[in-house]
Amino acid sequence: MRSDCPICAKHRDLNTSPLFHGQNWRVETGNIEAGVKGYIYLEPLRHVEHWSDLTQEELLEMSLLIPQIERALRQLLPVERMYMIVISEAVRHIHVHLIPRLQDDQEKGIPLITRATQHRSETDLQTQKEYDEFYRNLKKILNQ
């Protein structure tokens, strides 16, 4: 873990509770300001900046977690597509943005990805209470 990395700092914070904590990865809630219900992050526990630095165990766990996450989201939302984006520019610690596009969403592709990753919601799509309840339910499903 690096002292200057915000993701590593979050992982060290004992007061944070991820949606799921695996052997090598954490699943974290996305930013409410993005206005995308079901938006989450998949983050390796150790500080990794390059795909080539991930171990086979980390890659295997990630490959199993992604469909597990999608299945869990589909239990709560009418997910049409699941976008997976890795930018790791502002925060070098690799993290995967998992952005669900729902069946009735008018916004698709790059505009939805931009809104989610840049936290550019035009409207308040969910209250803090709705946000918290949704992610509590998702956490229950992921940890069954």
C-alpha positions in Angstrom: 0.0 0.0 0.0 1.1 3.5 -0.8 0.7 6.4 1.6 -0.1 8.8 -1.3 -2.8 6.7 -2.9 -6.5 7.5 -2.1 -7.6 3.9 -2.8 -4.9 2.5 -0.5 -6.0 5.0 2.2 -9.6 3.9 1.8 -8.5 0.2 2.2 -6.6 1.1 5.4 -9.5 2.9 6.9 -11.2 0.5 9.4 -14.3 2.6 9.4 -15.1 1.9 5.7 -17.2 -1.1 4.8 -16.9 -2.4 1.3 -19.8 -4.1 -0.5 -17.6 -7.2 -0.7 -14.1 -8.1 0.4 -12.4 -10.9 -1.3 -8.9 -12.3 -1.0 -7.5 -9.9 -3.5 -10.3 -7.4 -4.4 -12.8 -5.1 -2.8 -16.1 -4.1 -4.3 -17.0 -0.5 -3.4 -20.0 1.8 -4.0 -19.9 4.3 -6.8 -20.3 8.0 -6.3 -23.9 9.1 -5.7 -23.1 12.3 -7.6 -22.8 10.2 -10.8 -26.5 9.6 -10.7 -26.1 6.0 -11.9 -27.8 3.4 -9.8 -25.7 0.3 -9.4 -22.4 2.0 -10.3 -19.5 0.3 -8.4 -15.8 0.0 -8.3 -13.7 -3.2 -8.3 -10.4 -2.5 -6.6 -7.4 -4.7 -6.0 -6.4 -4.8 -2.3 -2.7 -4.2 -3.0 -1.4 -1.1 -4.9 -1.1 -2.1 -8.6 -0.7 0.4 -11.4 -0.3 -2.0 -14.4 -2.3 -4.9 -15.6 1.0 -6.9 -16.1 1.7 -6.6 -12.3 -1.5 -8.5 -11.3 -0.9 -12.0 -10.2 -2.7 -15.0 -11.7 -4.6 -15.3 -8.4 -5.7 -11.7 -8.6 -6.8 -12.1 -12.3 -8.6 -15.3 -11.5 -10.6 -13.7 -8.6 -11.4 -10.7 -10.7 -12.7 -12.9 -13.6 -15.0 -14.7 -11.1 -16.2 -11.5 -9.4 -17.3 -9.6 -12.5 -20.1 -12.1 -13.4 -21.0 -12.5 -9.7 -21.4 -8.7 -9.5 -23.5 -8.6 -12.7 -25.8 -11.3 -11.4 -26.3 -9.5 -8.1 -27.1 -6.2 -9.9 -29.6 -8.0 -12.2 -31.4 -9.2 -9.1 -32.1 -5.6 -8.1 -32.1 -3.7 -11.5 -33.2 -4.3 -15.1 -29.6 -4.3 -16.4 -29.3 -4.3 -20.2 -25.5 -3.9 -20.4 -22.6 -3.7 -18.0 -19.9 -1.3 -19.0 -16.4 -2.0 -17.6 -14.0 0.9 -17.7 -10.4 1.3 -16.4 -8.9 4.7 -16.7 -6.5 4.9 -13.7 -5.2 8.3 -14.7 -6.2 10.6 -11.8 -5.8 7.7 -9.4 -3.0 5.4 -10.6 -4.2 2.4 -8.4 -6.0 0.2 -11.0 -9.7 0.1 -10.4 -12.5 -1.1 -12.6 -15.6 1.1 -13.0 -18.6 -1.2 -13.4 -21.4 0.9 -14.8 -24.8 -0.7 -15.4 -27.0 0.6 -18.3 -30.6 -0.1 -17.5 -33.2 -1.2 -20.1 -35.0 2.1 -20.1 -31.9 4.4 -20.0 -31.9 6.9 -22.7 -28.2 7.6 -22.2 -25.9 4.9 -23.6 -22.3 4.3 -24.2 -19.8 7.1 -23.9 -22.3 9.7 -22.5 -23.3 7.4 -19.7 -19.7 6.4 -19.0 -18.7 10.1 -18.9 -21.5 11.0 -16.6 -20.6 8.2 -14.2 -16.8 8.6 -14.2 -16.9 12.4 -14.1 -19.8 12.5 -11.6 -21.8 14.7 -14.0 -25.4 14.0 -13.2 -27.8 16.6 -14.5 -30.5 15.6 -12.1 -30.7 14.1 -8.6 -31.7 10.6 -9.6 -31.6 9.1 -6.2 -31.8 10.4 -2.6 -29.2 9.4 -0.1 -31.7 7.1 1.6 -32.5 5.3 -1.7 -28.7 5.1 -2.5 -27.9 3.6 0.9 -30.8 1.1 0.8 -29.9 -0.1 -2.7 -26.3 -0.7 -1.7 -27.3 -2.4 1.5 -29.3 -4.8 -0.5 -26.5 -5.3 -3.0 -24.1 -6.0 -0.2 -26.4 -8.7 1.2 -26.6 -10.4 -2.2 -22.8 -10.3 -2.8 -22.0 -11.7 0.6 -24.5 -14.7 0.5 
